[in-house]
Amino acid sequence: MKALRVLILIAFLLLLWQLLFWFAGSNALTSPLDTIAFALQLLSSPTFYPHLIETAQAFAVALGIAISCGILIGFTLGLYRFAADVGEPVLVALYSIPKLTLYPIVLLAFGIGMPAKIAFGAIHGIMPIAIFALGAVRNLNPVYVKAARVMRMTPARIAARVLLPAAIPEIFTGIRIGFSLTLIGTLLGEMFASQRGIGHLLIQAIGLHNVRMIMALTLLLVIIAVAASALLLAADRRLRRHMLGTT
């Protein structure tokens, strides 16, 4: 039943896409069949995979930095009420800043290339993960922390043995959001500070007004993002069911 709903949704989106193509014309869009055919042609080209690997490597490192730093910041602030009360508005304010305004600083600090892409991707993902981690720690039952302190556990052991297992489901929601934003940041970094990568191909296609390339790359990115989001959502639901089953 669920698979049927997914197929119906995909068919509806393809129909809507085709209608938009008929309305806008070939100067703005390509048809679904033409886009899929060009995307398959792109995947069969050996020159495409160095760009894909470059993007995957930059994104993987940026996501790892965003997750580790975000959880560390959130937990550090969440362990202490005063720090959480002061730090949460600061994190929200930093999260609301348009990240493109920080791009000149990133370029000056890291130069053009892989480090700039990684830094720009990580900047996008750290804040939402930190905010969710902080909220997860603050919303935990304070009895857990009190019991751990009675047992004379250090703050590091409290975080690793008590808070992290209990807060994982909510943190995972932040990771899902951070995943999408880190991917966006990495692609933006490639568009302005790289000679390789999917973002670089995309900005080249925009400059040349290559509509087929733009649509094919967008389709591939959407498929990757939707597949990854579905996997993360399934893992999130499984974690929540597991936590409910153990309580």
Residue pairs with C-beta under 8 A, 6 or more apart in sequence:
14 32
17 29
17 31
17 32
18 31
18 32
20 29
21 29
21 30
21 31
21 32
26 211
27 211
28 211
29 211
29 215
30 38
30 211
30 212
30 215
30 216
34 212
35 212
35 215
35 216
35 219
36 219
38 212
38 213
38 215
38 216
39 216
39 219
39 220
42 48
42 213
42 216
42 217
42 220
43 220
48 201
50 196
51 196
51 197
51 198
51 200
51 201
52 198
54 114
54 190
54 194
54 196
54 197
55 186
55 187
55 190
55 197
55 198
55 199
57 114
58 114
58 117
58 118
58 121
58 186
58 189
58 190
58 197
59 121
59 182
59 183
59 186
61 118
62 117
62 118
62 119
62 120
62 121
62 122
62 125
62 182
62 185
62 186
63 121
63 122
63 125
63 178
63 179
63 182
65 118
65 122
65 126
66 121
66 122
66 124
66 125
66 126
66 129
66 178
66 182
67 125
67 129
67 175
67 178
69 122
69 126
69 130
70 125
70 126
70 127
70 128
70 129
70 130
70 133
70 174
70 178
71 129
71 130
71 133
71 164
71 171
73 87
73 91
73 126
73 130
73 133
73 134
74 129
74 130
74 131
74 132
74 133
74 134
74 135
74 136
74 137
74 171
74 174
75 133
75 134
75 137
75 159
75 163
75 164
76 83
77 83
77 84
77 87
77 88
77 91
77 130
77 134
77 137
78 84
78 133
78 134
78 135
78 136
78 137
78 138
78 163
79 137
79 145
79 155
79 158
79 159
79 163
81 138
84 134
84 137
84 138
87 134
88 131
88 134
88 135
91 127
91 130
91 131
91 134
92 131
94 127
95 127
95 128
95 131
99 120
99 123
99 124
99 185
99 188
100 188
102 120
102 123
103 120
103 188
103 192
103 193
106 116
106 119
106 120
106 123
106 189
106 193
107 116
107 193
109 119
110 116
110 119
112 193
112 194
113 193
113 194
113 195
114 194
116 189
116 193
116 194
117 186
117 189
117 190
117 193
117 194
117 197
117 199
118 186
118 189
119 189
120 185
120 186
120 188
120 189
120 193
121 182
121 183
121 185
121 186
121 189
122 182
122 185
123 185
124 178
124 181
124 182
124 184
124 185
125 178
125 179
125 181
125 182
125 185
126 178
128 174
128 177
128 178
128 181
129 171
129 174
129 175
129 177
129 178
130 174
131 174
132 170
132 171
132 173
132 174
132 175
132 177
133 167
133 171
133 174
135 170
136 167
136 169
136 170
136 171
136 174
137 163
137 167
139 170
140 163
140 166
140 167
141 166
144 162
144 163
144 166
145 158
145 162
145 163
148 157
148 158
148 161
148 162
149 158
153 161
153 162
164 171
166 243
168 239
168 243
169 236
169 239
169 240
169 243
172 232
172 235
172 236
172 239
173 236
175 232
176 229
176 232
176 233
176 236
179 228
179 229
179 232
180 225
180 229
183 221
183 225
186 199
187 197
187 198
187 199
187 202
187 221
188 199
189 199
190 196
190 197
190 198
190 199
190 200
190 202
190 203
191 199
191 200
191 202
191 203
192 203
194 200
198 217
198 220
198 221
201 213
201 217
202 213
202 214
202 217
202 218
204 210
204 213
205 213
205 214
205 217
206 214
